Every structure is written in C-alpha cells, then in structure tokens.
Amino acid sequence: MPVTAQVLIRPKVGILDPQGQAVEEALPALGFEGVSNVHVGRLVELQVEDQSQLDAMCQKLLANPLIEDYEIVFEAGSGTEG
C-alpha cells in the first residue's frame, strides 16, 4: 500500500538564500514588521510503495545534500509515523 510523504527541502544554515532575503526585505515594505530569518525552500509530495527508499531519493535527486537539508514527513493517516 502506498504511503504519502512530504519532503521539506531548505537551504543549509550558512548557505546564501537570495529568495529568502528578498522576501525578508519585501515584507516591511508591505507593512509586515517583526519578520526575520526568512528562508525559502520547497516541498515535494509523493506516494511511495517502499518508504525505505525515500532517503536515497533525497540524496540522489530531490535535494542537493551539499547545500540543502531535507526532512521527510509522513502524511497523517497514511498508516506510518515520521
């Protein structure tokens, strides 16, 4: 039975995040104060038959392990906790 997983991918600490910086600078101009340390990442959602392969998928394709961290989260009710 397939399991639904979400892979949250973010820049590693210390890696330049120009997208996050642009968002952080734009928010005060739009009237939103008190926001800092903004990081923009991405979400990959997929259904897999064999969840043991997820880490390898992240290492080889979904994330760039040199500059990105990733976290695998299993959807609630999918029968597996992450």
Secondary structure, DSSP 8 states (H G I E B T S, - for coil): --EEEEEEEEE-TTS--HHHHHHHHHHHHTT--S--S----EEEEEEES-GGGHHHHIIIIIS-TTTEEEEEEE-TTSS---
